[in-house]
Amino acid sequence: MNLRYDIAVIGGGAAGMLAAIKAAEAGAKVVLFEKKQVCGRKMLLTGKGRCNMTNTKPWAEFSSHMHPKAAFVKAAFHNFSNKDTIRFFNQIGLPTVVTQGQRVFPESMSAADVVDVLVSRMTKLSVDILYNCDIIKVMKSEKCYKCIYNKRIGDMMDIQAFSVKAVIVATGGLSYPITGSTGKGYDIARSFEHTVTPCFPSLTALTPKNYDTRLIGIDLENVGIYLTVNGDIVQMETGDLSFTDGGIEGSLGYRVSRKAVHAMINGNKVEIVLDLKPALSVATIKARIGREMEDLHYTEPLTDRRMVTLLKRLMPQQLIQPFLFAHKNVDVKSLPDVLKEWRFPIAKYVGYERAVVTAGGVSTEEVVSKTMQSRLSSGLFFAGEVLDVDGDTGGYNLQFAFSSGALAGQSAAKYVKSLKI
Ligand SMILES: Cc1cc2nc3c(=O)[nH]c(=O)nc-3n(C[C@H](O)[C@H](O)[C@H](O)COP(=O)(O)OP(=O)(O)OC[C@H]3O[C@@H](n4cnc5c(N)ncnc54)[C@H](O)[C@@H]3O)c2cc1C
């Protein structure tokens, strides 16, 4: 059969671009469909525009940041690891740096540079990139796949189609739909009888009940939080937290958000308990307060003004009024406990419009982890966030997109070579 292309990649995000590059490097003729005007719109937002591309942690540690089943990621990671990501980008002209927390960024700290080198590499390998082309359906005939798409020409839409030998679905999840990820890949997967596990936003803000908006804009360093579900502590973390217009966010908020959102969806009561002094015991804080009182020549009970002066020595100034509002009867005696246990019952979470990643997706039970090929339809591959795999913050999600994309591209090229058409 004389087809113009061997492989169609659907989606020009991190996973799709790597898939197209690796398939083309293996000798396949590749077309990439991207419904937006440019590739990598989401990548441009990553790491606050700096793109935290990967994390140098070894697999044993790396795997603890992948959900829900790190085992599915293992083969893809070992085939194209975090070290391979760094090597690959360095070779195609993008120097990288490792920063705090073993996070890797482009040396230029510009996400746009990451997208640029990927697009240049695709162009060099003669991958045809069809922009403004939204795949609406994929159908399998006996020997090939037909990709039907809407091509935007100005204000007009034109329905067109291409037949290819293999398809890689790399359409992303549901988060930040403005970047083009609107869940179309799930429909494509379902049309081939694939199971899509329930999706929910992860790495997102948790909004406290009666959220005190005076907290917005406050960043706290080295604090602790406990996530409780129906009163039981299910996760403890220390690090940095931010109060934003969405609620509790920042790396700490994100770390607990996956479990918190999942619990809320299932109708459970969720609470965040903030420990402002995670390194100190209640007894140590008591002794410290005693020393501060002596230094200030204060005796109990304290007037409101004196309490504020004391608190200035114990927490950032902007936090004092919301803290006192939340703990109206606090006195010197109860203060150590309250500093370690500021309770925020959670009312809701911020949805896909601002969630960093989508949990859930195409079930990994029906995809071969060593190839990323569908178990239900040969020649159909999946890569990236469309799959039921999500990571913590720290470069894990992009590494999964690169690893699964590279493996899907290589496997699809091998599959195409093996066909006798
Ligand atoms: C604000 C923000 C910051 C982030 N920061 C980081 C970070 O620093 N480090 C990290 O590791 N991860 C980060 N992530 C997560 C990471 O960006 C994603 O997990 C990753 O980009 C997923 O890649 P993907 O290729 O699977 O999907 P996407 O990047 O979502 O790409 C999917 C592409 O497919 C296209 N598409 C969808 N449907 C169709 C269709 N029907 N036809 C044609 N094209 C289609 C879309 O337009 C899109 O371009 C961040 C995410 C966000 C939202």
The ligand as a Gaussian input file, in Angstrom:
#p B3LYP/6-31G(d) Opt

LIG

0 1
 C        0.817000      25.498000      34.374000
 C        1.510000      24.179000      34.225000
 C        2.814000      24.041000      34.635000
 C        3.456000      22.798000      34.517000
 N        4.764000      22.712000      34.869000
 C        5.405000      21.527000      34.746000
 C        6.790000      21.422000      35.011000
 O        7.469000      22.428000      35.281000
 N        7.361000      20.190000      34.932000
 C        6.653000      19.073000      34.569000
 O        7.229000      17.983000      34.521000
 N        5.355000      19.159000      34.244000
 C        4.722000      20.356000      34.300000
 N        3.405000      20.450000      33.944000
 C        2.709000      19.233000      33.428000
 C        3.158000      18.960000      31.986000
 O        3.146000      20.164000      31.264000
 C        2.243000      17.954000      31.279000
 O        2.113000      16.805000      32.063000
 C        2.806000      17.596000      29.910000
 O        2.949000      18.748000      29.115000
 C        1.890000      16.608000      29.196000
 O        2.370000      16.453000      27.887000
 P        1.468000      15.764000      26.769000
 O        2.238000      15.890000      25.507000
 O        1.019000      14.442000      27.207000
 O        0.160000      16.649000      26.695000
 P       -0.026000      18.217000      26.291000
 O        1.188000      18.992000      26.632000
 O       -1.305000      18.608000      26.916000
 O       -0.138000      18.177000      24.731000
 C       -1.251000      17.657000      24.054000
 C       -1.328000      18.323000      22.692000
 O       -2.305000      17.669000      21.903000
 C       -3.043000      18.624000      21.193000
 N       -4.347000      18.017000      20.877000
 C       -5.303000      17.648000      21.759000
 N       -6.350000      17.095000      21.107000
 C       -6.035000      17.112000      19.793000
 C       -6.717000      16.694000      18.614000
 N       -7.927000      16.125000      18.672000
 N       -6.118000      16.874000      17.408000
 C       -4.888000      17.454000      17.318000
 N       -4.200000      17.881000      18.409000
 C       -4.770000      17.709000      19.637000
 C       -3.137000      19.799000      22.125000
 O       -3.412000      21.000000      21.437000
 C       -1.759000      19.779000      22.765000
 O       -0.838000      20.566000      22.063000
 C        2.759000      21.682000      34.004000
 C        1.440000      21.826000      33.572000
 C        0.826000      23.065000      33.667000
 C       -0.595000      23.198000      33.181000

